[in-house]
Amino acid sequence: MNNHCFLVLIFLSFISETAFCSAKDSVDIYSELTEKQVITVTKDFEVKYYNERTITVFSNEGLDHAYTSLSYDRLSKIENFQLEVINPKTGKTLEKAKLRDMSDVAIYSTSSVFDDNRRKYYEVKSGVFPIKIKIITETKSSSNFFLRTWIPVHRYNQKIKNSSITVNYPKEIGLRYKELNLLGTREEKEEDGMVSITWEETDLPIQEPDFEEEDDHRLLIAPVKFGMEEYSGEMGDWSGLADWLYKLNEGRDQLPEDLKKKIHALTDELESSYEKVEVLYTYLQQNFRYVSIQLGIGGWQTMSSEEVAKYAYGDCKGLSNIMKAMLAEVGIDSNYTLVFAGEDEEDIEVDFPSNQFNHVILQVPTDKDPIWLECTSNLLPAGYLGSFTKDRHVLVTTKGGGYLTKTPSYKEAQWNQSKSETNIKIDPQGNALIETDMQFEGNFAEDLMYVKNNLDERKQKDFFNRTSPVSGLIVTDLSIDLQHQDSIPVAKTSYKGFIQKFTQNTSKRVILKSFMGDLEPEMFQSNRLVKTDSFRIDLGDNLTPESSLEPLYFQEEGNNIAIVSKLDGNILNVTREIEIDFSDELEDEAKKELIKKINSKAVKTYIFLKSDIQTN
């Protein structure tokens, strides 16, 4: 190498490091990625995945960006893994690894889970930076039922220098895709019946942890024709996918004779369909337990009803399937239904028919609204799905096809009600004994189900201590009673406790701190709230109100607040009624500001003059 070339390399290195430092002034960059992916679908529905990536890691935080995890099961295999760690300053290889060097674990590791899903993984460790890591992986799947979504930006604080994906597929099988927020190029070509489409992204914006997921760059891909073992189908529309799922599980709903007799003994004397659904759903909850099972044809084919009956357990597929079979035994039709479940999860892409589901529930059609059943829950009443699957588009499977519909949002008033009655007795030092009875209905009762069934007595009390409208509450006695009114869950709670310095006393006045409680954003998961709170406060002495006891009313855009106060001797009675109905179109920040405004109107401070001041 001559001196001129050496000086040029030093200059280029200086420019690169300067650019990196400049970028770090505005956003941290932990790694830089160049990646090439190739997906090849064959005529027999086999899929080969090839991935080649080069990651330059600049700091210890970027080591996670080089983490490699490859899953495999009965339908998929890992063909190749090669890794090389290089010091970019010297060009020296620091580490090499192959497939045999990867660790191997089950994806589900609890003893209550049956599965054939496993994964191999490899972690790079280094105390020297920067390092360059070259990784090649090759995997193969025997089914094209699911084609991986392409997300070119894998990690926060990662610079994407260049990322591309090429999908090769037989024209007769077909391919559909949906581009979301892509900024680069797409090139398509066809030769000898094979179609090849390449997407390429360059110098994408660096994402930080506060990045909005809906703005992420993604490419959704799905086949038109697909196959999984001996079952083939088409998913050009939702009906085609539903028809395939129906056929996959057809004939797996036979019940043993002893269970049939039990079912009739439970339901033959009942008149209404809802009563029969409720009784059989309760029987399911009390006699079968949920176990996550990922066996069978890609984890998609259900256990047979006979197996579930024999072992008294099943996953979401198996429990929904046996519930469907039990209903059929008493002449009630129901539909096996797929949903993408999870707390606060985004809805599916409704205009892109494809496998976007991770859970199964049951739909029971009626002359009015369907009855929805979450068959993995042993707590929810029949007809209430809860936050795990509410307000989602779901795929209902029926013979010969199916359709997309939506689960209830539970926004109506009856699903979002709470009321309380509180007695407070204040001693001369301003401390208070407090007794409260509360009733939560619908969505609010669901939270209490978790508290009742998953927390011990001490943690249950801690929950009410933390969520009390008045800070400093110490709960001494507590009871939680879970019930339901038809499909509406109800939680009735009672507690006793005490609060130090409930009032603020001066030489002349007694001031009641805010005791009604603020509204929190968590109360508006369904954008609706109907809340009534009544307080009976024994002030201990006859006091003269210095602040107004006139009723307070606030009305704005369908949101109503009323606070009515009355002093009867030494007893202050206060009732607060709140009814809120937010628009579903309201953005989160706007909602927070509106809640803040409502809170400023929904509280009242009470000031009283002491009796000796009155005499003077």
Legacy VTK file of the C-alpha trace (Angstrom):
# vtk DataFile Version 3.0
C-alpha trace
ASCII
DATASET POLYDATA
POINTS 616 float
0.000 0.000 0.000
1.526 3.351 -0.970
1.517 6.382 1.352
-1.140 8.179 -0.692
-3.623 5.328 -0.228
-2.785 5.145 3.477
-3.537 8.851 3.940
-6.829 8.479 2.064
-7.898 5.638 4.391
-7.053 7.715 7.465
-9.088 10.597 6.038
-12.087 8.368 5.269
-11.891 6.830 8.751
-11.851 10.322 10.263
-14.905 11.311 8.224
-16.762 8.142 9.303
-15.998 8.635 13.005
-16.879 12.332 12.795
-20.220 11.492 11.174
-20.906 8.953 13.893
-20.106 11.388 16.697
-22.211 14.055 14.998
-25.136 11.678 14.808
-24.716 10.801 18.476
-25.204 14.471 19.363
-28.845 14.093 18.322
-29.588 10.385 18.789
-27.603 7.468 20.204
-26.530 4.878 17.642
-25.655 1.505 19.124
-25.178 -0.363 15.843
-25.259 -0.101 12.052
-26.937 -2.781 9.923
-26.679 -4.009 6.356
-29.027 -6.899 5.610
-30.138 -9.039 2.684
-33.044 -11.464 2.969
-34.338 -13.904 0.376
-37.570 -15.904 0.663
-38.137 -18.638 -1.917
-41.441 -20.507 -2.223
-41.508 -23.748 -4.202
-44.386 -25.375 -6.119
-44.994 -27.835 -3.263
-45.452 -24.915 -0.793
-42.035 -25.318 0.798
-40.358 -22.047 1.895
-36.642 -21.358 2.174
-35.378 -18.350 4.134
-31.888 -16.945 3.553
-30.579 -14.069 5.669
-27.213 -12.367 5.417
-26.451 -9.439 7.679
-23.497 -7.370 8.749
-23.773 -5.493 12.038
-21.227 -2.982 13.286
-21.640 -2.645 17.051
-20.389 0.602 18.571
-21.061 0.011 22.270
-22.095 -2.560 24.839
-25.762 -1.560 24.354
-25.522 -2.689 20.745
-24.562 -6.289 21.535
-28.233 -7.202 21.824
-28.629 -6.115 18.200
-26.474 -9.068 17.178
-28.500 -11.593 19.166
-29.602 -14.420 16.876
-32.635 -16.594 17.620
-33.960 -19.234 15.208
-37.137 -21.205 15.965
-37.930 -24.662 14.661
-40.639 -27.274 15.035
-42.239 -30.160 13.215
-42.786 -28.028 10.086
-39.567 -26.001 10.066
-35.845 -26.716 10.231
-32.647 -24.745 10.720
-30.307 -25.471 7.816
-27.319 -23.216 8.462
-25.828 -20.698 10.879
-22.490 -18.961 10.436
-21.168 -16.105 12.543
-17.880 -14.220 12.438
-16.803 -11.368 14.735
-14.172 -9.063 13.243
-12.147 -6.150 14.598
-12.764 -3.550 11.861
-9.616 -1.630 12.731
-7.279 -4.593 12.237
-9.401 -6.926 10.120
-8.633 -9.708 12.587
-11.282 -12.381 13.268
-12.088 -12.419 16.979
-14.700 -15.179 17.067
-16.435 -17.729 14.860
-19.520 -19.855 15.441
-21.607 -22.419 13.592
-24.897 -24.205 14.113
-23.430 -26.653 16.630
-22.380 -23.711 18.835
-25.916 -22.409 19.323
-27.836 -23.013 22.565
-31.118 -24.907 22.310
-34.235 -24.336 24.460
-37.990 -24.905 24.365
-39.955 -21.788 23.490
-42.467 -22.664 26.228
-40.674 -23.781 29.346
-43.388 -24.164 32.024
-44.360 -27.655 33.080
-48.021 -27.014 32.234
-47.284 -26.591 28.535
-47.003 -29.170 25.764
-45.281 -28.146 22.554
-42.860 -29.096 19.828
-41.628 -25.526 19.325
-37.993 -24.932 20.137
-35.367 -22.362 19.285
-31.624 -22.091 18.963
-29.873 -18.877 19.925
-26.431 -17.309 20.010
-25.204 -14.285 21.962
-22.127 -12.271 21.087
-20.089 -10.950 24.004
-17.309 -8.411 23.731
-15.552 -5.773 25.774
-13.930 -4.195 22.721
-15.737 -1.778 20.384
-16.406 -1.253 17.611
-16.778 -4.806 16.293
-18.184 -6.050 12.998
-20.375 -9.164 13.036
-21.251 -11.141 9.920
-24.147 -13.557 10.260
-25.667 -15.977 7.744
-28.757 -18.032 8.565
-30.775 -20.447 6.453
-34.049 -22.040 7.540
-36.733 -24.051 5.780
-40.465 -24.506 6.341
-42.640 -27.187 4.782
-45.597 -24.763 4.631
-46.157 -21.300 3.190
-49.231 -20.744 5.380
-47.306 -18.076 7.258
-44.768 -15.812 5.534
-42.756 -13.597 7.845
-43.425 -9.884 7.961
-40.439 -7.836 6.850
-39.460 -5.110 9.309
-36.163 -3.591 8.132
-35.488 -1.767 11.421
-34.975 -4.483 14.026
-33.913 -2.447 17.030
-34.114 0.975 18.606
-30.980 3.098 18.181
-29.935 1.099 15.131
-28.780 2.740 11.906
-30.038 0.945 8.793
-27.446 1.463 6.106
-29.130 -0.868 3.619
-31.794 -3.543 3.955
-33.458 -5.595 1.237
-35.808 -8.526 0.876
-36.481 -10.605 -2.233
-39.478 -12.912 -2.485
-39.371 -15.607 -5.188
-42.537 -17.624 -5.816
-44.280 -19.625 -8.552
-46.808 -17.483 -10.376
-49.412 -20.238 -10.025
-49.222 -20.025 -6.206
-49.497 -16.249 -6.127
-48.455 -13.624 -3.600
-50.168 -10.684 -1.971
-48.438 -7.898 -0.083
-49.181 -4.703 1.797
-46.589 -1.956 2.177
-46.703 0.138 5.358
-44.550 3.279 5.615
-41.908 1.980 3.202
-39.666 4.684 1.764
-37.467 2.741 -0.669
-37.861 0.929 -3.977
-39.687 -2.121 -5.305
-38.607 -4.070 -8.386
-40.516 -6.974 -9.940
-39.577 -9.466 -12.657
-40.809 -12.801 -14.010
-38.969 -15.665 -15.709
-40.065 -19.236 -16.503
-43.148 -19.061 -14.301
-41.251 -17.716 -11.273
-41.937 -14.198 -10.017
-39.311 -12.248 -8.088
-40.037 -9.038 -6.157
-37.314 -7.066 -4.357
-37.851 -4.284 -1.830
-34.897 -2.161 -0.712
-34.588 0.467 2.014
-31.559 2.716 2.551
-30.576 5.083 5.392
-33.843 4.792 7.291
-34.480 7.166 10.221
-33.128 5.911 13.535
-35.841 4.836 15.961
-35.810 5.567 19.695
-37.914 3.866 22.415
-40.663 6.490 22.160
-41.141 5.688 18.471
-44.789 5.056 17.557
-45.283 1.455 16.424
-47.916 2.466 13.871
-45.235 4.488 12.036
-42.874 1.526 11.682
-41.716 0.388 8.244
-43.265 -2.985 7.445
-44.058 -5.275 4.559
-46.856 -7.793 5.019
-46.753 -10.769 2.663
-49.115 -13.714 2.254
-49.743 -16.391 -0.367
-52.870 -16.842 -2.423
-52.597 -20.644 -2.491
-51.021 -22.461 0.442
-50.628 -25.875 1.955
-49.876 -27.448 5.328
-49.240 -31.191 5.220
-52.238 -32.728 3.408
-54.443 -29.631 3.861
-54.335 -27.007 1.097
-56.395 -23.884 0.614
-56.590 -20.311 -0.640
-56.540 -17.105 1.357
-57.274 -14.570 -1.337
-60.181 -13.541 0.884
-61.251 -14.138 4.481
-63.847 -16.713 3.510
-61.201 -18.916 1.883
-59.008 -18.873 4.981
-62.011 -19.605 7.223
-63.048 -22.528 5.012
-59.574 -24.076 5.317
-59.659 -23.760 9.105
-63.126 -25.319 9.265
-61.980 -28.317 7.219
-58.818 -28.632 9.322
-60.936 -29.246 12.444
-63.914 -30.988 10.878
-64.925 -34.232 12.599
-62.972 -33.531 15.791
-66.080 -32.690 17.837
-67.306 -36.153 18.920
-68.201 -36.429 22.607
-68.027 -39.552 24.807
-71.399 -40.983 25.869
-70.978 -40.261 29.576
-70.380 -36.576 28.862
-73.436 -36.440 26.626
-75.576 -37.799 29.473
-74.120 -35.229 31.861
-74.876 -32.410 29.412
-78.525 -33.420 29.081
-78.893 -33.800 32.824
-77.712 -30.223 33.225
-79.808 -28.624 30.473
-82.921 -30.637 29.600
-85.087 -28.785 32.131
-83.890 -25.336 31.018
-86.010 -23.257 28.661
-83.917 -20.437 27.189
-80.841 -20.848 25.020
-78.896 -18.390 27.170
-79.566 -20.486 30.287
-78.193 -23.551 28.512
-75.138 -21.660 27.288
-74.503 -20.292 30.770
-74.838 -23.671 32.500
-72.579 -25.494 30.030
-70.023 -22.671 30.073
-69.940 -22.842 33.882
-69.507 -26.619 33.644
-66.565 -26.116 31.282
-64.974 -23.575 33.632
-65.307 -25.824 36.662
-64.211 -29.126 35.096
-61.570 -28.310 32.455
-58.346 -26.398 32.867
-56.449 -24.348 30.334
-53.051 -25.617 29.179
-51.083 -24.075 26.331
-50.510 -26.747 23.691
-48.588 -26.168 20.472
-48.721 -29.612 18.896
-50.317 -31.034 15.774
-50.430 -29.502 12.321
-48.489 -26.310 12.892
-50.315 -25.823 16.179
-53.490 -25.024 14.224
-55.465 -28.257 14.412
-57.419 -28.660 17.624
-57.312 -31.586 20.029
-60.362 -33.761 19.556
-63.240 -33.303 22.004
-62.745 -36.889 23.141
-59.139 -36.129 24.126
-60.126 -32.963 26.005
-62.885 -34.876 27.819
-60.474 -37.686 28.713
-57.694 -35.501 30.109
-59.864 -32.606 31.420
-57.601 -29.985 29.901
-57.053 -28.206 26.597
-55.678 -25.108 24.973
-57.828 -22.319 23.509
-58.535 -24.480 20.457
-59.413 -27.603 22.403
-61.593 -25.871 25.011
-63.460 -23.859 22.383
-63.952 -27.010 20.310
-65.385 -29.079 23.174
-67.635 -26.182 24.205
-68.870 -26.042 20.601
-69.536 -29.793 20.717
-71.427 -29.569 24.026
-73.646 -26.785 22.661
-74.318 -28.794 19.514
-75.433 -31.718 21.680
-78.283 -29.559 23.039
-79.158 -28.078 19.649
-77.291 -24.761 19.867
-75.082 -23.761 16.943
-71.799 -21.977 17.602
-68.802 -20.894 15.564
-65.092 -21.477 16.134
-63.582 -17.973 15.901
-60.023 -16.681 15.518
-58.770 -13.463 17.132
-55.502 -11.619 17.717
-55.644 -11.395 21.505
-53.722 -9.434 24.109
-54.063 -6.439 26.403
-54.073 -3.185 24.398
-53.013 -4.954 21.185
-53.569 -3.292 17.813
-56.322 -4.566 15.544
-55.491 -6.739 12.543
-55.128 -5.443 8.976
-58.715 -6.081 7.890
-58.004 -5.463 4.198
-55.228 -8.073 4.082
-56.618 -11.625 4.488
-53.857 -13.683 6.084
-52.844 -15.490 9.240
-52.889 -12.675 11.800
-54.343 -14.600 14.735
-53.030 -16.107 17.968
-56.124 -17.195 19.894
-59.503 -18.928 19.548
-62.850 -17.967 21.105
-66.428 -19.100 20.470
-69.344 -17.209 18.939
-72.925 -18.296 19.653
-75.301 -16.626 17.159
-78.685 -15.444 18.473
-81.622 -13.501 17.047
-80.011 -10.370 18.492
-76.348 -9.954 19.397
-74.074 -13.036 19.524
-73.030 -14.559 22.834
-69.232 -14.558 23.011
-67.354 -17.134 25.089
-63.744 -16.947 26.277
-63.288 -20.653 26.913
-59.852 -20.378 28.573
-61.187 -18.267 31.462
-62.562 -19.775 34.660
-63.765 -16.358 35.883
-65.610 -14.469 33.132
-69.396 -14.865 32.860
-70.927 -16.223 29.661
-71.226 -13.400 27.147
-68.320 -11.264 28.395
-64.902 -11.511 26.725
-62.935 -8.991 28.766
-60.025 -6.794 27.747
-58.036 -9.700 26.263
-60.235 -9.953 23.159
-62.763 -7.111 23.239
-63.195 -4.650 20.360
-61.214 -6.751 17.828
-61.882 -7.933 14.320
-62.251 -11.712 14.379
-62.578 -14.450 11.770
-65.699 -16.563 12.270
-65.402 -19.990 10.648
-68.491 -21.704 9.252
-69.081 -24.641 6.940
-68.161 -23.581 3.412
-66.424 -20.373 4.479
-66.698 -17.686 7.100
-66.574 -13.955 7.613
-64.882 -11.125 9.435
-66.776 -9.400 12.244
-65.950 -7.548 15.447
-66.202 -8.412 19.127
-68.062 -6.037 21.466
-66.318 -2.870 22.640
-68.301 -2.841 25.900
-68.633 0.913 25.691
-72.292 1.051 26.749
-73.072 2.454 30.199
-73.938 -0.911 31.780
-70.393 -2.174 31.160
-68.666 0.842 32.768
-70.392 1.583 36.059
-69.183 1.966 39.587
-70.786 3.233 42.753
-69.658 3.602 46.333
-70.988 4.523 49.751
-68.480 5.765 52.318
-68.867 6.582 56.012
-66.122 8.680 57.567
-65.821 9.588 61.279
-63.307 12.279 62.166
-61.731 12.524 65.639
-60.587 15.796 67.314
-57.043 15.322 65.959
-58.289 15.208 62.375
-57.741 11.459 61.910
-60.534 9.441 60.345
-62.060 5.987 60.503
-63.454 4.991 57.134
-65.895 2.315 55.943
-66.577 1.900 52.222
-68.863 -0.325 50.178
-68.243 -0.346 46.424
-69.802 -2.062 43.454
-68.045 -2.315 40.082
-69.843 -3.530 36.985
-68.522 -4.650 33.619
-64.997 -3.612 32.679
-64.146 -2.298 36.140
-65.100 -5.614 37.739
-62.568 -7.400 35.541
-59.686 -5.695 37.359
-61.059 -6.885 40.698
-61.172 -10.453 39.358
-57.399 -10.296 39.003
-56.961 -8.789 42.474
-59.191 -11.429 44.081
-57.705 -14.460 42.335
-54.034 -13.564 41.937
-53.058 -11.555 45.030
-52.805 -12.701 48.625
-54.646 -10.888 51.417
-51.795 -8.472 52.147
-51.375 -7.504 48.494
-55.128 -7.091 48.102
-55.097 -4.559 50.928
-52.072 -2.860 49.398
-54.011 -2.532 46.140
-56.799 -0.602 47.861
-54.294 1.435 49.878
-52.661 2.561 46.627
-55.861 3.206 44.694
-57.712 5.020 47.467
-58.974 8.512 46.524
-57.318 9.789 49.711
-53.619 9.207 50.227
-52.573 7.557 53.443
-55.373 4.979 53.713
-54.511 1.900 55.754
-57.029 -0.907 55.111
-57.660 -3.152 58.125
-60.575 -5.322 56.936
-61.373 -6.202 53.325
-63.763 -8.431 51.412
-64.191 -8.913 47.649
-67.220 -10.760 46.308
-67.322 -11.642 42.592
-70.732 -12.100 40.974
-72.428 -11.451 37.665
-75.746 -10.157 36.348
-76.313 -12.237 33.225
-73.251 -11.383 31.077
-72.137 -8.411 33.179
-69.419 -9.191 35.754
-69.957 -7.567 39.146
-67.444 -7.054 41.955
-68.687 -5.998 45.375
-66.022 -4.843 47.801
-66.106 -3.626 51.392
-63.270 -2.356 53.518
-62.569 -0.632 56.799
-59.524 1.459 57.498
-58.120 4.656 58.924
-56.423 7.770 57.591
-54.171 9.998 59.635
-54.680 13.749 59.284
-57.756 13.432 57.117
-58.501 17.088 57.867
-56.200 20.072 58.124
-56.874 21.976 61.338
-55.886 25.554 62.132
-56.752 27.587 65.181
-59.879 28.859 63.471
-60.768 26.426 60.701
-61.196 22.799 59.694
-60.296 22.047 56.069
-61.333 18.806 54.388
-58.719 17.624 51.952
-59.932 16.320 48.613
-61.528 12.946 49.339
-63.495 12.177 46.152
-60.558 11.109 44.030
-59.329 12.085 40.583
-60.268 10.290 37.392
-57.367 8.357 35.879
-56.764 7.562 32.165
-56.908 3.836 33.056
-60.604 4.277 33.834
-61.337 5.048 30.187
-60.211 1.941 28.318
-63.692 1.897 26.767
-64.016 5.713 26.709
-67.043 5.528 28.992
-67.604 6.056 32.713
-70.737 6.181 34.866
-69.714 6.744 38.486
-71.656 7.644 41.638
-69.962 8.186 44.995
-71.768 9.032 48.240
-70.012 10.209 51.406
-71.371 10.587 54.920
-68.803 12.462 57.018
-69.180 12.816 60.789
-67.282 16.038 61.537
-67.424 15.452 65.315
-68.370 19.069 66.169
-70.995 21.429 64.872
-69.086 23.548 62.387
-70.173 26.503 60.305
-69.426 26.175 56.598
-67.194 28.973 55.333
-67.011 27.607 51.750
-70.134 27.322 49.648
-72.329 24.242 49.896
-74.239 25.130 46.753
-74.491 22.303 44.188
-71.756 22.212 41.572
-72.625 21.259 38.000
-70.401 20.865 34.954
-71.611 19.939 31.473
-69.540 19.898 28.294
-69.654 17.788 25.128
-71.689 14.993 26.681
-69.646 14.926 29.890
-71.610 15.644 33.065
-70.570 16.166 36.671
-72.784 16.982 39.639
-71.649 17.463 43.253
-74.387 17.953 45.834
-73.466 18.824 49.442
-75.660 19.121 52.528
-74.748 19.804 56.165
-77.103 18.260 58.712
-75.863 19.140 62.184
-72.374 17.713 62.375
-72.933 15.358 59.415
-71.764 16.393 55.941
-73.434 14.433 53.135
-71.814 14.634 49.683
-72.870 12.909 46.475
-70.859 13.093 43.271
-72.273 11.815 39.990
-70.085 11.574 36.912
-71.006 10.464 33.400
-68.309 10.607 30.726
-68.598 9.570 27.089
-65.443 10.208 25.082
-65.383 9.947 21.314
-63.463 6.946 19.973
-61.669 9.377 17.662
-60.161 11.306 20.567
-56.351 11.121 20.542
-54.544 10.004 23.699
-52.993 13.398 24.420
-56.303 15.187 23.894
-57.969 12.642 26.179
-55.414 13.264 28.922
-55.968 17.014 28.686
-59.735 16.555 28.853
-59.428 14.280 31.892
-57.228 16.901 33.527
-59.889 19.536 32.867
-62.666 17.305 34.206
-60.665 16.610 37.370
-60.385 20.332 38.014
-64.200 20.494 37.995
-64.921 17.229 39.810
-63.393 18.041 43.196
-64.459 20.330 45.992
-62.672 21.588 49.077
-64.719 22.154 52.247
-63.747 24.792 54.817
-65.530 25.137 58.167
-65.256 27.628 61.023
-64.795 26.123 64.463
-67.524 26.602 67.093
-65.482 28.893 69.386
-64.874 31.226 66.445
-68.632 31.287 65.832
-69.282 32.324 69.470
-66.734 35.132 69.337
LINES 1 617
616 0 1 2 3 4 5 6 7 8 9 10 11 12 13 14 15 16 17 18 19 20 21 22 23 24 25 26 27 28 29 30 31 32 33 34 35 36 37 38 39 40 41 42 43 44 45 46 47 48 49 50 51 52 53 54 55 56 57 58 59 60 61 62 63 64 65 66 67 68 69 70 71 72 73 74 75 76 77 78 79 80 81 82 83 84 85 86 87 88 89 90 91 92 93 94 95 96 97 98 99 100 101 102 103 104 105 106 107 108 109 110 111 112 113 114 115 116 117 118 119 120 121 122 123 124 125 126 127 128 129 130 131 132 133 134 135 136 137 138 139 140 141 142 143 144 145 146 147 148 149 150 151 152 153 154 155 156 157 158 159 160 161 162 163 164 165 166 167 168 169 170 171 172 173 174 175 176 177 178 179 180 181 182 183 184 185 186 187 188 189 190 191 192 193 194 195 196 197 198 199 200 201 202 203 204 205 206 207 208 209 210 211 212 213 214 215 216 217 218 219 220 221 222 223 224 225 226 227 228 229 230 231 232 233 234 235 236 237 238 239 240 241 242 243 244 245 246 247 248 249 250 251 252 253 254 255 256 257 258 259 260 261 262 263 264 265 266 267 268 269 270 271 272 273 274 275 276 277 278 279 280 281 282 283 284 285 286 287 288 289 290 291 292 293 294 295 296 297 298 299 300 301 302 303 304 305 306 307 308 309 310 311 312 313 314 315 316 317 318 319 320 321 322 323 324 325 326 327 328 329 330 331 332 333 334 335 336 337 338 339 340 341 342 343 344 345 346 347 348 349 350 351 352 353 354 355 356 357 358 359 360 361 362 363 364 365 366 367 368 369 370 371 372 373 374 375 376 377 378 379 380 381 382 383 384 385 386 387 388 389 390 391 392 393 394 395 396 397 398 399 400 401 402 403 404 405 406 407 408 409 410 411 412 413 414 415 416 417 418 419 420 421 422 423 424 425 426 427 428 429 430 431 432 433 434 435 436 437 438 439 440 441 442 443 444 445 446 447 448 449 450 451 452 453 454 455 456 457 458 459 460 461 462 463 464 465 466 467 468 469 470 471 472 473 474 475 476 477 478 479 480 481 482 483 484 485 486 487 488 489 490 491 492 493 494 495 496 497 498 499 500 501 502 503 504 505 506 507 508 509 510 511 512 513 514 515 516 517 518 519 520 521 522 523 524 525 526 527 528 529 530 531 532 533 534 535 536 537 538 539 540 541 542 543 544 545 546 547 548 549 550 551 552 553 554 555 556 557 558 559 560 561 562 563 564 565 566 567 568 569 570 571 572 573 574 575 576 577 578 579 580 581 582 583 584 585 586 587 588 589 590 591 592 593 594 595 596 597 598 599 600 601 602 603 604 605 606 607 608 609 610 611 612 613 614 615
